[in-house]
Amino acid sequence: MIDMLDRRRFFAEELEAVSKLRSPALVDAFAAVPREQFLPPGPWTVMADSDFMSGMRLRTTPDADPARVCHNIAVAIDPTRQLFNGQPGTLGLWIDALDLGPGARALHVGCGLGYYTAVMAQCVGPTGRVVAFEVDEGLAAQAQQNLASIPWVGVRHGDGSRALDDTFDAVLVNAGVTHPPDVWLDAVAVGGRMILPMTSTVPGMDPTIGKGLVMLLTRQAAGDFSLRVLTVVAIFSAIGVRDDELSDRLGKVMMAGPVRWQGLKRLRRDSHDESPACWLHGEGICFSTI
């Protein structure tokens, strides 16, 4: 029988290598949090990169040995809904970009069963705070149970679009949106960061899955955000915080290719006329190349 402490440490160090994680605290968090405790009972339905490229081919682990999920694979929470606990190498890269440290306040939108919430909680420690939202009532209730032993974590049922009672140093949005609601942007402290997957529904593809870009936003003192595109993504679409018209427009500007979106530098919130620098322009929000 493999010692699970050693197995999780190897798993964490492998993530550090393949995803080039910078934060030793994040690597330690992956080594400390038992992933199997934030999943349905095994055996598990899993998917790796090669399975996704083959049309989302799913596999089942041979048994319920927790070592089976100590890999950079997505594990199904509900395969009938294409709902997965995402690949740790991908989510780890996003969390790493948030620069979480002891005492930080973090917001997690779309926490599922709470695994990555627990990883973030390990990074901020007992002097920090993590608030997690999950729109699915059943998942939210299970996440509350899974995270009950971590007193500095609070789980709430909802989409996170209502007024928040605090500001945050880091925001992880773990579902595809067409725009960031004002309440999320307003909740980011000056210097704070947000991971934002911006996705469009693709014709002929499962409507619950969108494709788009993962953006890292950093709040500036003037109130707007600097912006850097981290990667492309296919991810479960958020419920309650999407706009069909913006989804269509986002799909069209994405079709223009990476030359434009790789030049994105700022999320503007000031009122201004649309110009060639506006990649995706809307009322009160604009993704801009200048």
Secondary structure as GFF3:
##gff-version 3
##sequence-region A 1 290
A	DSSP	alpha_helix	4	19	.	.	.	ID=ss1
A	DSSP	alpha_helix	24	32	.	.	.	ID=ss2
A	DSSP	three_ten_helix	35	38	.	.	.	ID=ss3
A	DSSP	beta_strand	45	47	.	.	.	ID=ss4
A	DSSP	alpha_helix	49	53	.	.	.	ID=ss5
A	DSSP	beta_strand	59	60	.	.	.	ID=ss6
A	DSSP	three_ten_helix	66	69	.	.	.	ID=ss7
A	DSSP	beta_strand	74	78	.	.	.	ID=ss8
A	DSSP	three_ten_helix	79	81	.	.	.	ID=ss9
A	DSSP	beta_strand	83	85	.	.	.	ID=ss10
A	DSSP	alpha_helix	88	97	.	.	.	ID=ss11
A	DSSP	beta_strand	105	109	.	.	.	ID=ss12
A	DSSP	alpha_helix	115	124	.	.	.	ID=ss13
A	DSSP	beta_strand	129	134	.	.	.	ID=ss14
A	DSSP	alpha_helix	137	146	.	.	.	ID=ss15
A	DSSP	beta_strand	153	157	.	.	.	ID=ss16
A	DSSP	beta_strand	168	173	.	.	.	ID=ss17
A	DSSP	alpha_helix	182	186	.	.	.	ID=ss18
A	DSSP	beta_strand	188	201	.	.	.	ID=ss19
A	DSSP	beta_strand	209	219	.	.	.	ID=ss20
A	DSSP	beta_strand	225	236	.	.	.	ID=ss21
A	DSSP	alpha_helix	244	255	.	.	.	ID=ss22
A	DSSP	alpha_helix	258	261	.	.	.	ID=ss23
A	DSSP	beta_strand	266	268	.	.	.	ID=ss24
A	DSSP	beta_strand	278	282	.	.	.	ID=ss25
A	DSSP	beta_strand	285	288	.	.	.	ID=ss26
###
